[in-house]
Amino acid sequence: MTNIEKYEKAFVETFEIEKTQIGEGLVYQSIPLWDSVGHMSLIATLEDEFDIMLEMDDVVNFGSYDIGKEILAKYDVKI
């Protein structure tokens, strides 16, 4: 599985959405399950999947699907 597939799978499974809902419009609180609890669940899933530990500033700034890709790049995760 490629990194983009792993990344998208984290969103689909965490937020119980269809893959078609993923894109630049997917931002924090734009869907019911992306609340504060869902956010931490997504972060935990991504940390496990990519074997990384995000800094708190990055957790806070992870406000959208697109921004998340930029943040993961800081941890050498190429999406």
Backbone hydrogen bonds in HBPLUS format (Angstrom, degrees):
<---DONOR---> <-ACCEPTOR-->    atom                        ^
c    i                          cat <-CA-CA->   ^        H-A-AA   ^      H-
h    n   atom  resd res      DA  || num        DHA   H-A  angle D-A-AA Bond
n    s   type  num  typ     dist DA aas  dist angle  dist       angle   num
A0006-LYS N   A0002-THR O   2.98 MM   4  6.30 154.7  2.05 149.5 156.8     1
A0007-TYR N   A0003-ASN O   2.86 MM   4  6.02 157.2  1.91 147.9 154.5     2
A0008-GLU N   A0004-ILE O   2.90 MM   4  6.07 168.2  1.92 149.9 152.8     3
A0009-LYS N   A0005-GLU O   2.92 MM   4  5.96 156.2  1.97 142.6 149.9     4
A0010-ALA N   A0006-LYS O   3.07 MM   4  6.28 148.0  2.17 142.8 150.2     5
A0011-PHE N   A0007-TYR O   3.41 MM   4  6.84 151.6  2.49 144.4 150.6     6
A0012-VAL N   A0008-GLU O   2.93 MM   4  6.23 168.6  1.95 158.7 161.8     7
A0013-GLU N   A0009-LYS O   2.88 MM   4  5.93 172.3  1.88 154.7 156.9     8
A0014-THR N   A0010-ALA O   2.97 MM   4  5.80 156.8  2.02 138.6 146.1     9
A0015-PHE N   A0011-PHE O   2.97 MM   4  5.75 163.9  1.99 145.4 150.6    10
A0016-GLU N   A0012-VAL O   2.90 MM   4  5.29 113.3  2.36 129.2 141.1    11
A0017-ILE N   A0012-VAL O   3.23 MM   5  4.92 142.8  2.38 122.9 133.1    12
A0021-GLN N   A0018-GLU O   2.93 MM   3  5.52 160.2  1.97 117.4 123.8    13
A0022-ILE N   A0019-LYS O   3.11 MM   3  5.54 164.7  2.14 114.0 118.5    14
A0026-LEU N   A0023-GLY O   2.99 MM   3  5.57 165.6  2.01 120.3 124.9    15
A0065-TYR N   A0026-LEU O   2.95 MM  39  5.71 160.9  1.99 170.5 169.2    16
A0030-SER N   A0027-VAL O   2.89 MM   3  5.38 150.4  1.97 145.6 141.7    17
A0028-TYR N   A0063-GLY O   2.81 MM  35  5.11 165.3  1.83 143.6 141.7    18
A0029-GLN N   A0034-TRP O   3.01 MM   5  5.05 134.6  2.22 139.9 152.0    19
A0034-TRP N   A0031-ILE O   3.11 MM   3  5.62 153.3  2.18 116.9 125.0    20
A0039-HIS N   A0035-ASP O   2.79 MM   4  5.89 150.2  1.88 150.9 159.8    21
A0040-MET N   A0036-SER O   3.21 MM   4  6.43 159.0  2.25 141.3 145.0    22
A0041-SER N   A0037-VAL O   3.06 MM   4  6.33 150.0  2.15 145.4 154.3    23
A0042-LEU N   A0038-GLY O   2.87 MM   4  6.14 155.5  1.93 149.4 155.6    24
A0043-ILE N   A0039-HIS O   2.95 MM   4  6.26 163.4  1.97 152.3 156.6    25
A0044-ALA N   A0040-MET O   2.95 MM   4  6.12 162.8  1.98 145.3 149.8    26
A0045-THR N   A0041-SER O   2.95 MM   4  6.15 157.3  2.00 147.3 153.6    27
A0046-LEU N   A0042-LEU O   2.90 MM   4  6.17 163.7  1.93 156.7 160.6    28
A0047-GLU N   A0043-ILE O   2.87 MM   4  6.07 160.5  1.91 153.6 159.4    29
A0048-ASP N   A0044-ALA O   2.99 MM   4  6.15 158.4  2.04 146.6 152.2    30
A0049-GLU N   A0045-THR O   2.84 MM   4  5.99 164.7  1.86 151.5 156.6    31
A0050-PHE N   A0046-LEU O   2.95 MM   4  5.97 162.1  1.98 150.6 154.1    32
A0051-ASP N   A0047-GLU O   2.87 MM   4  5.40 110.2  2.36 132.2 145.3    33
A0052-ILE N   A0047-GLU O   3.06 MM   5  4.82 150.5  2.15 129.2 137.9    34
A0058-ASP N   A0055-GLU O   2.95 MM   3  5.31 122.6  2.29 107.4 121.8    35
A0059-VAL N   A0055-GLU O   3.04 MM   4  6.41 150.1  2.13 151.1 160.5    36
A0060-VAL N   A0056-MET O   2.98 MM   4  6.24 161.6  2.02 154.9 158.7    37
A0061-ASN N   A0057-ASP O   2.92 MM   4  6.07 154.0  1.99 143.1 150.8    38
A0062-PHE N   A0058-ASP O   3.00 MM   4  5.90 119.2  2.39 138.0 149.9    39
A0063-GLY N   A0061-ASN O   2.70 MM   2  5.44 127.4  1.97 115.0  98.2    40
A0068-GLY N   A0064-SER O   2.94 MM   4  6.02 152.0  2.02 144.7 152.7    41
A0069-LYS N   A0066-ASP O   3.14 MM   3  5.36 126.3  2.44  99.8 112.2    42
A0070-GLU N   A0066-ASP O   3.39 MM   4  6.81 153.4  2.47 145.0 151.5    43
A0070-GLU N   A0067-ILE O   3.06 MM   3  5.12 115.8  2.49  96.8 112.2    44
A0071-ILE N   A0067-ILE O   2.92 MM   4  6.25 156.4  1.97 154.2 161.3    45
A0072-LEU N   A0068-GLY O   2.91 MM   4  6.12 164.8  1.93 152.1 155.8    46
A0073-ALA N   A0069-LYS O   3.12 MM   4  6.28 142.5  2.26 138.5 148.0    47
A0074-LYS N   A0071-ILE O   3.01 MM   3  5.42 139.2  2.19 107.7 118.4    48
A0075-TYR N   A0072-LEU O   2.90 MM   3  5.23 148.5  2.00 107.9 117.9    49
A0077-VAL N   A0072-LEU O   3.09 MM   5  5.29 158.7  2.13 139.0 137.6    50
A0076-ASP N   A0073-ALA O   3.07 MM   3  4.95 152.0  2.15 112.0 110.2    51
